[in-house]
């Protein structure tokens, strides 16, 4: 928030003379609520193909980290371990 008044006023600005205290909290709440909404709250389906990426934010299936068929993490070799130790 700017604490210092501007050097020159904007004569064409509609809100030049208003102070932030005079803004009704109803409007501030509406603006904040619109920022908090997700795209799924506005639209039923994705409008564009690019919207489909990330539209469903939940995983399609649960991943068991100990199942070697689905999760095979890379193991470190002895050479890498020796580099970290020295």
N, C-alpha and C positions, 0 to 999 in steps of 0.2 A: 504494500500500500504506500502511496506517495504521501509523505508528510510535508513536503515543501510545495508551495503553490507554483504553478507553471509561470514562466516569464511572460509569455503572451497568451492571452485568452483566445479561445476559438469562438469567434462570433457566430459561426454557423452551427455550433453544437446546441442541441436541444437541452442537454443535461448539464450545461456549463454551470448554471447557478445552483443546482441541487447538491445537497450534501449526502453522504452515504447513510447518515442516520435517518434521512427522510424516506429511504427506500423501504417499502413494506416487506415484512418478513415473509409474507405469503409468496411473493415473487421469488425471493431468495430460495425458499423451500422448493418451489417448483423447478427452479434451475438445478438445484442440487439433486433432486429426484431424477431428473432427466439424465444427469451425468452418471448416476448410479445404476441405471437400467442397462441390461444387457441387450444385444440385438434380438435375442429370443423373446424378450418382453415386447418388442415393437412389432415383430413380424412372425407369422406362423411358420413359414418355410424360408429357406435362404433365397434371396432374390437373384443373385448371380452365382456363377460357378465358383468364383473366388470366395464367396461366403460359406460354401460348403466345408471348406477347410477350417476345422475348429468349431463348427456349429454344434456338434455333439461333443461335449467336453468330458464325457465319462468313457472309461475303457470298454472295449467291446467284449473282452473276456478277461477273467482274472488270471494273472500270471503267477505261477508257482516258481519262486526263485531257485528251488532245489530240483526242479524237473530239467534234466539235461537236454531234453528234446526241444524245449522252448527257450531256455536261457542257458547259453553257454558262454560264460564270461571268459575273457582272455586271461590266461594264467601268465605270471611273470616267469621268466627263465632265470637260471642261475647267474647268467652274465649280467642281467639287469640288477639282480640283488647285490652282486658284488660291487657294481658301480655306486649303488646307494650307500653301501657300508664304507667304501673307501673315500 
